[in-house]
Amino acid sequence: MAWPNGFDAPVAGWLHRPLREWAEALLDELRLRREGLFNVVADAHVVG
């Protein structure tokens, strides 16, 4: 028996329209550097 599939959240659509500004602010390089959450240079290589 196959595992039941749920539903796909329309994340791409959200990030292109209603949540775009929020996502850009959340991932802003200066903000990430200031808050020290990630090593922005190293993480950029991982993400691509």
Phi and psi restraints in degrees (value plus and minus 20) as a CYANA .aco file:
   2 ALA   PHI     -98.4   -58.4
   2 ALA   PSI     126.8   166.8
   3 TRP   PHI     -88.4   -48.4
   3 TRP   PSI     112.9   152.9
   4 PRO   PHI     -87.8   -47.8
   4 PRO   PSI     116.5   156.5
   5 ASN   PHI    -105.4   -65.4
   5 ASN   PSI     120.5   160.5
   6 GLY   PHI    -100.8   -60.8
   6 GLY   PSI    -153.1  -113.1
   7 PHE   PHI    -149.9  -109.9
   7 PHE   PSI     130.8   170.8
   8 ASP   PHI    -106.3   -66.3
   8 ASP   PSI     108.4   148.4
   9 ALA   PHI     -96.3   -56.3
   9 ALA   PSI     118.7   158.7
  10 PRO   PHI     -99.7   -59.7
  10 PRO   PSI      37.2    77.2
  11 VAL   PHI     -80.1   -40.1
  11 VAL   PSI     -64.2   -24.2
  12 ALA   PHI     -77.4   -37.4
  12 ALA   PSI     -65.0   -25.0
  13 GLY   PHI     -83.5   -43.5
  13 GLY   PSI     -59.5   -19.5
  14 TRP   PHI     -83.4   -43.4
  14 TRP   PSI     -62.5   -22.5
  15 LEU   PHI     -96.8   -56.8
  15 LEU   PSI     -35.7     4.3
  16 HIS   PHI    -109.4   -69.4
  16 HIS   PSI     -41.6    -1.6
  17 ARG   PHI    -144.0  -104.0
  17 ARG   PSI    -115.7   -75.7
  18 PRO   PHI     -85.5   -45.5
  18 PRO   PSI     -48.9    -8.9
  19 LEU   PHI    -126.1   -86.1
  19 LEU   PSI     -11.6    28.4
  20 ARG   PHI     -79.6   -39.6
  20 ARG   PSI     -70.5   -30.5
  21 GLU   PHI     -80.7   -40.7
  21 GLU   PSI     -61.1   -21.1
  22 TRP   PHI     -82.1   -42.1
  22 TRP   PSI     -66.0   -26.0
  23 ALA   PHI     -85.5   -45.5
  23 ALA   PSI     -61.4   -21.4
  24 GLU   PHI     -83.6   -43.6
  24 GLU   PSI     -61.2   -21.2
  25 ALA   PHI     -87.0   -47.0
  25 ALA   PSI     -59.2   -19.2
  26 LEU   PHI     -84.0   -44.0
  26 LEU   PSI     -57.5   -17.5
  27 LEU   PHI    -121.1   -81.1
  27 LEU   PSI      -7.5    32.5
  28 ASP   PHI     -79.0   -39.0
  28 ASP   PSI     108.1   148.1
  29 GLU   PHI     -78.9   -38.9
  29 GLU   PSI     -62.7   -22.7
  30 LEU   PHI     -84.0   -44.0
  30 LEU   PSI     -59.3   -19.3
  31 ARG   PHI     -84.4   -44.4
  31 ARG   PSI     -64.6   -24.6
  32 LEU   PHI     -83.7   -43.7
  32 LEU   PSI     -59.9   -19.9
  33 ARG   PHI     -85.2   -45.2
  33 ARG   PSI     -65.4   -25.4
  34 ARG   PHI     -81.7   -41.7
  34 ARG   PSI     -62.4   -22.4
  35 GLU   PHI    -104.6   -64.6
  35 GLU   PSI     -31.1     8.9
  36 GLY   PHI      45.2    85.2
  36 GLY   PSI       6.7    46.7
  37 LEU   PHI     -94.5   -54.5
  37 LEU   PSI     -53.3   -13.3
  38 PHE   PHI    -159.5  -119.5
  38 PHE   PSI     138.2   178.2
  39 ASN   PHI    -105.7   -65.7
  39 ASN   PSI      78.5   118.5
  40 VAL   PHI     -79.0   -39.0
  40 VAL   PSI     -60.9   -20.9
  41 VAL   PHI     -86.5   -46.5
  41 VAL   PSI     -68.9   -28.9
  42 ALA   PHI     -85.1   -45.1
  42 ALA   PSI     -62.7   -22.7
  43 ASP   PHI     -88.2   -48.2
  43 ASP   PSI     -48.9    -8.9
  44 ALA   PHI     -82.4   -42.4
  44 ALA   PSI     -53.8   -13.8
  45 HIS   PHI     -90.5   -50.5
  45 HIS   PSI     -53.5   -13.5
  46 VAL   PHI     -91.3   -51.3
  46 VAL   PSI     -63.8   -23.8
  47 VAL   PHI     -94.9   -54.9
  47 VAL   PSI     -55.4   -15.4
